[in-house]
Amino acid sequence: MFFRLMKRTHYIKEMSTIKEGRLPDPLTRVIKCVKYAHYWEFDTEENYGKAQKRLYESYWKAIEKCLIVPHDKLLGEVIE
């Protein structure tokens, strides 16, 4: 399993930022919450299921208490 945690620090104000290759704008203030993302990479879907079950059984209540809104769940495959 591969695990990484990321804190959102920048945003794209305008599409021209991307088109022209300019730097993204830094977040300068926290209005309501800080956006975090965690990224897990698994070798099999079975191992993913096992890890999710362990997370739910051990830390889920503590995680839910920290959230203002339900978290996004994005699942996919690595594109090579």
N, C-alpha and C positions, 0 to 999 in steps of 0.2 A: 504494500500500500504506500502511496505517495500522498502527503498532506501538506498543504500550504495555506496560510491565512493572509488576507490582504485587507488593508484599510483604504477606503476611497479617499483620495487627496486632491484630485483634479477633475475637471469637467470640460466638455466641449460646448462652448457658448454658441458657436455658429458653424455650419457645415463648411464654410470657407476655411476654417482652421484646419480641417482635414485635407481639403483639396489643395491648399497652398503649403502644407507641411509645416504649419506653425506650431509652436508649443501650446499644449492645452492650458486653460486657465486654472490656477490653483484655487481650491476652496478656501475662502477667507474667514468664514464663520459657520458655526453649526446652528441651524435654525431649530430643528426638533430632535434630530438624531444623527449619529454617524453611521455610514453604510459600511459594513464589513462583508467580506465574501470568503468562504473557505472552499478550497479546491481539493478534491480527493481524486486519486487515480488508482484504479484497481485492475488486477490482471484478469479477473473473471467476474461475471455478474453475481455468482454465488458468494464470492468474498465481499462484494458490495453489500449484499443483503445481510450477511453476518455482521458486518461493521455497523450498519444502520441499526440493527437490533441491539447491539451492545451500547451504542450511543443512546438510544431511546431508553434502555433499561437503567443506564447509569447517570446521564447528565441532562436528559431532556427537560425535566421540570426546572432546573436551574437556568437553562438556556431560555426557555419560554418566559421566565420572570424578567429577563433582561430586554425582551423585545417589546416595542411599542405596537408594531403591526406584524402579522404573520410573515415569515421569511419566504423568499423565493426559492424554489427548488428547480434547478436546471440540470438535466441529465443528458449525456451524449457520449460520443465516441471521439477518440483522437483521430484527426485527419493527418495523414502523412503524405 
